Amino acid sequence: MRFSIHNKMCWSRALLLLLVQLLSVEAVPISMDKTKVKEPEKKPEEPPASVETGLHYDRYLREVIDFLEKDQHFREKLHNTDMEDIKQGKLAKELDFVSHHVRTKLDELKRQEVNRLRTLIKAKQDLEGGNDIAVDHQALLKQFEYLNHMNPHTFEVDDLDRLIKSATKDLENYDKERHEEFKKYEMMKEHDRREHLKTLDEDERQKEEDHYEEMRKKHADHPKVNHPGSQNQLKEVWEEADGLDPEDFDPKTFFNLHDTNGDGFFDEQELEALFTKELEKIYDPTNEEDDMVEMEEERLRMREHVMNEVDSNKDRLVSLDEFLVATKKKEFLEPDSWETLEQNQAYTDEEMREFEEHLAQQEQDLNLKTVDLQKQRDELERQQEQLNAQKIELQQAVEHMERLKSQKVEPPPEVHVEGNFIPEVHADDIQLHPDQAAQLQEHQPAAHAQDPQDTPQEHNNPHNQDPQGQQGLPQTHQDLLPGHQEAPQGQHNLP
């Protein structure tokens, strides 16, 4: 939380501190007679302290301001232009009168910035899985309001005007966004407390409520807090932080002591550093009852209050003149008491109710999405099971084929003839009864006489033997010896 707040706080220094850097440079006196005045020895200027703005276009903003500073005409116009006129874009028109060298460099800076944005857009597209989708850079560049995307090549008056207005808009929205962020934090903390109470039984819930009230009272029991920016508050810093006698308090000396960067202004961080002593009265990081996020919010509230009271030109900076004027006001000498956060709840009951309704709706939407995702997961698991079963079946089929291949099992040869067939039967393999053998020999000559055209091969073929000579052969295909050929039709039944 603190990191987020401080990052946003840096936004409020974005353009204005960089412009103040230019305004703080003394203009050349016009009426000075340089022939009669001995110029002091020039010393190399130290570069200004880096101002981290937190803006995503921070580098581009810095470089534009740095090069505009090098143009004498622009610097003089800037020195004589009111901050409100700068915000409204009147200064941007002076870009037409800057030197060619500066304009050329600004053109180059803009082209580099446009290329950077296009690279960011492409990187985001890749992360979102849109590698094959054509990117419309012109349409996407519209979201970057601080430059004119229709002209990506040259830096024009419109570009400077957009840059100033965008930075100003970011500054003005800072406080509003910070308040909303802290309000949500407080409401979420209260919501979590209420939800925790629902999980307790009656006795435990009462103990928790009593402990909560005890912590609230303990936190509120602290020394009086001085009004931020008042004489009493600054004198306390003068005495305790600076180690000086409060009777010797001098506003101008105080300002110079705490203008840590010596630019002649109190910026927001320098102001907030003045409130540390007051905050230590309320918050201690070792105490259970003290919330350090609330401490940072209290610090920012104090800074915002002083800015509203002292910053007369609303440039979010306090000059020495503004500070000295404020020290003469009644509010500085006789301030009202300061109400701390525990005296000012960050949200109303209606806002809390709407916040919890919003959380309930979010929870319901998440539950629906969870159910839908669970259904999708079940369906994917079912499909996976089917794929696994098919894979197992395929593996089994492959293994069966591999076993058959390894065994080299071949079916017995068969000879097909007309009619029915039986396995081939060789005479040597058949053992006949002696009477059957005699009858077979008696019938063989008769068989030759019946068909004188038979070839010698047919006379020796057991398939042409008389059916009566095959008495005793097996009657079925299963009864024959393996590998024997079936006899021709008409020789199935032997006597």
Salt bridges, closest charged atoms under 4 A:
ASP58 OD2 - ARG62 NE 2.77
GLU63 OE2 - ARG59 NE 3.29
ASP85 OD1 - LYS90 NZ 3.38
GLU94 OE1 - HIS73 NE2 3.09
ASP96 OD1 - ARG103 NH1 3.94
GLU108 OE1 - LYS105 NZ 3.55
GLU113 OE2 - ARG116 NH2 2.65
ASP126 OD1 - LYS122 NZ 2.79
GLU145 OE1 - LYS169 NZ 3.91
GLU156 OE1 - ARG103 NH2 3.11
ASP158 OD2 - ARG162 NE 2.73
ASP159 OD1 - LYS110 NZ 2.80
ASP161 OD2 - LYS165 NZ 3.34
ASP175 OD1 - ARG178 NH2 3.59
ASP175 OD1 - ARG303 NH2 3.71
ASP175 OD2 - ARG316 NH2 3.74
GLU180 OE2 - LYS183 NZ 3.68
GLU181 OE1 - LYS8 NZ 3.18
GLU186 OE2 - LYS189 NZ 3.45
GLU190 OE2 - ARG193 NH2 2.96
GLU190 OE2 - ARG194 NE 2.93
GLU195 OE2 - LYS198 NZ 3.08
GLU209 OE1 - ARG193 NH1 3.32
GLU213 OE2 - ARG216 NH1 3.85
GLU236 OE2 - LYS281 NZ 3.10
ASP242 OD2 - HIS258 NE2 2.87
ASP267 OD2 - ARG13 NH2 2.78
GLU268 OE2 - ARG303 NH1 3.71
GLU268 OE2 - ARG316 NE 3.28
GLU272 OE2 - ARG303 NE 3.33
GLU278 OE1 - LYS281 NZ 3.08
GLU288 OE2 - HIS211 NE2 2.93
GLU289 OE1 - LYS218 NZ 3.97
ASP290 OD1 - HIS219 ND1 2.63
ASP291 OD2 - LYS189 NZ 2.98
GLU294 OE2 - LYS189 NZ 2.77
GLU296 OE2 - ARG2 NH1 3.57
GLU296 OE1 - HIS6 NE2 3.45
GLU296 OE1 - ARG299 NE 3.41
GLU297 OE2 - ARG178 NH1 2.93
GLU297 OE2 - HIS179 ND1 3.72
GLU298 OE2 - ARG301 NH1 2.48
GLU304 OE1 - ARG178 NH2 3.01
GLU304 OE1 - HIS179 NE2 3.20
GLU342 OE1 - HIS219 NE2 3.48
GLU342 OE2 - HIS222 NE2 2.92
GLU350 OE2 - ARG353 NH2 2.28
GLU351 OE2 - LYS183 NZ 2.95
GLU356 OE2 - HIS191 ND1 3.25
GLU356 OE1 - ARG194 NH1 3.42
GLU357 OE2 - ARG353 NH1 2.46
GLU379 OE2 - ARG382 NH2 2.53
GLU381 OE2 - ARG377 NE 3.28
GLU414 OE1 - HIS416 NE2 3.91
GLU424 OE2 - HIS426 NE2 3.23
ASP429 OD2 - HIS484 NE2 2.84
ASP435 OD2 - HIS433 ND1 3.72
GLU486 OE2 - HIS477 ND1 3.20
